[in-house]
């Protein structure tokens, strides 16, 4: 398991993202991951959870428009004069959970609202890989 955290700017967006991830195919000295190794989901992830998700969301106010599609959730909020969206997004299903769980806050550097294409662009700029070139015996897709 690994927890990766990034904070960066891309275009007119400011992003803070964290991903809890594991590679189900990584072979280590102790062998393959156990059958109960996965990232646990949280279908009850609500506004209170988003408010404590990261540094940006802890400063947030004016929480509104929680959208839920199973584990895939988002909510709008403000960080000062900036409009933002927080995202809770699972990776591929694996056994009783997921391969990864992504949490991200995406804020516009101007005062415009965050659009769907802003979210897609920000999440697309994150490169989540399940292949570890040091620990795997084969390349991804083989």
C-alpha positions as a Markdown table, in Angstrom:
| # | Residue | x | y | z |
|---|---|---|---|---|
| 1 | Unk | 0.0 | 0.0 | 0.0 |
| 2 | Unk | 1.1 | 3.5 | -0.7 |
| 3 | Unk | -0.3 | 7.0 | -0.1 |
| 4 | Unk | 0.7 | 9.6 | -2.6 |
| 5 | Unk | -0.1 | 13.3 | -2.1 |
| 6 | Unk | 0.5 | 16.0 | -4.7 |
| 7 | Unk | -0.2 | 19.7 | -4.8 |
| 8 | Unk | 0.2 | 21.5 | -8.1 |
| 9 | Unk | -1.1 | 24.1 | -10.6 |
| 10 | Unk | -2.0 | 23.2 | -14.1 |
| 11 | Unk | -3.5 | 25.8 | -16.4 |
| 12 | Unk | -5.8 | 28.0 | -14.3 |
| 13 | Unk | -6.5 | 25.2 | -11.8 |
| 14 | Unk | -5.0 | 24.5 | -8.4 |
| 15 | Unk | -5.1 | 20.8 | -7.3 |
| 16 | Unk | -4.4 | 18.9 | -4.1 |
| 17 | Unk | -4.8 | 15.2 | -4.5 |
| 18 | Unk | -4.1 | 12.1 | -2.5 |
| 19 | Unk | -4.4 | 8.5 | -3.6 |
| 20 | Unk | -4.3 | 5.4 | -1.4 |
| 21 | Unk | -3.2 | 2.7 | -3.8 |
| 22 | Unk | -1.9 | -0.9 | -3.9 |
| 23 | Unk | -0.6 | -3.0 | -6.7 |
| 24 | Unk | -2.3 | -6.4 | -6.6 |
| 25 | Unk | 0.3 | -7.8 | -9.0 |
| 26 | Unk | 3.4 | -6.7 | -7.1 |
| 27 | Unk | 5.6 | -9.6 | -6.0 |
| 28 | Unk | 7.6 | -8.8 | -2.9 |
| 29 | Unk | 9.9 | -10.9 | -0.7 |
| 30 | Unk | 6.8 | -11.9 | 1.3 |
| 31 | Unk | 5.0 | -13.0 | -1.9 |
| 32 | Unk | 1.8 | -11.6 | -3.5 |
| 33 | Unk | -0.6 | -9.5 | -1.5 |
| 34 | Unk | -3.1 | -11.4 | 0.7 |
| 35 | Unk | -6.6 | -12.1 | -0.5 |
| 36 | Unk | -7.9 | -9.5 | 1.9 |
| 37 | Unk | -5.6 | -6.7 | 0.6 |
| 38 | Unk | -7.5 | -3.9 | -1.0 |
| 39 | Unk | -8.5 | -0.3 | -0.5 |
| 40 | Unk | -11.7 | -0.2 | 1.4 |
| 41 | Unk | -14.5 | 2.0 | 0.0 |
| 42 | Unk | -16.8 | 4.3 | 2.0 |
| 43 | Unk | -20.3 | 4.5 | 0.5 |
| 44 | Unk | -21.3 | 6.8 | 3.4 |
| 45 | Unk | -18.7 | 9.5 | 2.4 |
| 46 | Unk | -20.6 | 12.7 | 3.0 |
| 47 | Unk | -20.1 | 16.5 | 3.3 |
| 48 | Unk | -18.4 | 16.1 | 6.7 |
| 49 | Unk | -15.8 | 13.8 | 5.2 |
| 50 | Unk | -15.1 | 16.1 | 2.4 |
| 51 | Unk | -14.6 | 19.0 | 4.8 |
| 52 | Unk | -11.7 | 17.2 | 6.4 |
| 53 | Unk | -10.3 | 15.7 | 3.2 |
| 54 | Unk | -7.2 | 17.9 | 2.8 |
| 55 | Unk | -5.7 | 21.4 | 3.5 |
| 56 | Unk | -7.8 | 23.1 | 0.9 |
| 57 | Unk | -11.1 | 21.6 | 2.0 |
| 58 | Unk | -10.4 | 22.4 | 5.6 |
| 59 | Unk | -10.4 | 26.1 | 4.6 |
| 60 | Unk | -13.6 | 25.6 | 2.6 |
| 61 | Unk | -17.0 | 27.2 | 3.1 |
| 62 | Unk | -20.3 | 27.5 | 1.3 |
| 63 | Unk | -20.6 | 23.7 | 0.8 |
| 64 | Unk | -23.2 | 22.8 | -1.8 |
| 65 | Unk | -24.4 | 20.4 | -4.5 |
| 66 | Unk | -23.2 | 17.0 | -3.2 |
| 67 | Unk | -23.4 | 14.5 | -6.2 |
| 68 | Unk | -23.2 | 10.8 | -5.6 |
| 69 | Unk | -23.0 | 7.9 | -8.0 |
| 70 | Unk | -22.2 | 5.0 | -5.8 |
| 71 | Unk | -18.6 | 5.5 | -4.5 |
| 72 | Unk | -18.0 | 8.3 | -7.1 |
| 73 | Unk | -18.8 | 11.5 | -5.3 |
| 74 | Unk | -18.2 | 15.3 | -5.7 |
| 75 | Unk | -19.2 | 18.4 | -3.9 |
| 76 | Unk | -18.8 | 22.1 | -4.6 |
| 77 | Unk | -17.3 | 24.6 | -2.1 |
| 78 | Unk | -15.5 | 27.9 | -1.9 |
| 79 | Unk | -12.0 | 28.6 | -0.7 |
| 80 | Unk | -12.0 | 32.4 | -0.2 |
| 81 | Unk | -13.0 | 33.9 | -3.6 |
| 82 | Unk | -12.1 | 30.7 | -5.5 |
| 83 | Unk | -14.7 | 28.2 | -6.6 |
| 84 | Unk | -13.7 | 24.6 | -6.0 |
| 85 | Unk | -14.9 | 21.0 | -6.3 |
| 86 | Unk | -13.8 | 18.1 | -4.1 |
| 87 | Unk | -13.9 | 14.6 | -5.6 |
| 88 | Unk | -13.9 | 11.1 | -4.0 |
| 89 | Unk | -13.3 | 8.6 | -6.8 |
| 90 | Unk | -12.6 | 4.9 | -6.6 |
| 91 | Unk | -10.3 | 2.9 | -8.9 |
| 92 | Unk | -10.9 | -0.5 | -10.4 |
| 93 | Unk | -12.8 | -2.9 | -8.1 |
| 94 | Unk | -10.7 | -5.5 | -6.5 |
| 95 | Unk | -12.0 | -8.3 | -4.3 |
| 96 | Unk | -13.9 | -6.6 | -1.5 |
| 97 | Unk | -12.8 | -3.1 | -2.3 |
| 98 | Unk | -10.7 | -1.2 | -4.9 |
| 99 | Unk | -7.2 | -0.9 | -6.3 |
| 100 | Unk | -7.1 | 2.7 | -5.3 |
| 101 | Unk | -9.1 | 5.6 | -3.9 |
| 102 | Unk | -8.5 | 9.1 | -5.1 |
| 103 | Unk | -9.4 | 12.3 | -3.2 |
| 104 | Unk | -8.8 | 15.6 | -4.9 |
| 105 | Unk | -9.8 | 19.3 | -4.5 |
| 106 | Unk | -9.8 | 21.3 | -7.7 |
| 107 | Unk | -10.0 | 25.1 | -7.5 |
| 108 | Unk | -10.1 | 27.7 | -10.2 |
| 109 | Unk | -7.5 | 30.4 | -9.9 |
| 110 | Unk | -10.0 | 33.0 | -11.1 |
| 111 | Unk | -13.6 | 33.5 | -9.8 |
| 112 | Unk | -15.3 | 31.3 | -12.4 |
| 113 | Unk | -17.1 | 28.1 | -11.5 |
| 114 | Unk | -15.3 | 24.8 | -11.8 |
| 115 | Unk | -16.7 | 23.0 | -15.0 |
| 116 | Unk | -16.9 | 19.3 | -15.8 |
| 117 | Unk | -14.1 | 19.7 | -18.3 |
| 118 | Unk | -11.9 | 21.3 | -15.5 |
| 119 | Unk | -12.4 | 18.2 | -13.4 |
| 120 | Unk | -11.7 | 15.8 | -16.3 |
| 121 | Unk | -8.5 | 17.7 | -17.1 |
| 122 | Unk | -7.3 | 17.8 | -13.5 |
| 123 | Unk | -8.0 | 14.1 | -12.9 |
| 124 | Unk | -6.5 | 13.3 | -16.3 |
| 125 | Unk | -3.3 | 15.1 | -15.3 |
| 126 | Unk | -2.8 | 12.7 | -12.4 |
| 127 | Unk | -1.0 | 9.6 | -13.5 |
| 128 | Unk | -2.1 | 6.7 | -11.3 |
| 129 | Unk | -0.1 | 3.5 | -12.2 |
| 130 | Unk | -0.5 | 0.1 | -10.7 |
| 131 | Unk | 2.7 | -1.2 | -12.3 |
| 132 | Unk | 5.9 | -1.0 | -10.2 |
| 133 | Unk | 8.9 | -1.6 | -12.5 |
| 134 | Unk | 11.0 | -2.8 | -9.6 |
| 135 | Unk | 8.6 | -5.2 | -8.0 |
| 136 | Unk | 6.7 | -6.8 | -10.9 |
| 137 | Unk | 7.8 | -9.8 | -12.9 |
| 138 | Unk | 6.0 | -8.6 | -16.1 |
| 139 | Unk | 5.0 | -5.3 | -17.6 |
| 140 | Unk | 1.5 | -3.9 | -17.3 |
| 141 | Unk | -0.8 | -5.5 | -19.8 |
| 142 | Unk | 1.2 | -8.7 | -20.2 |
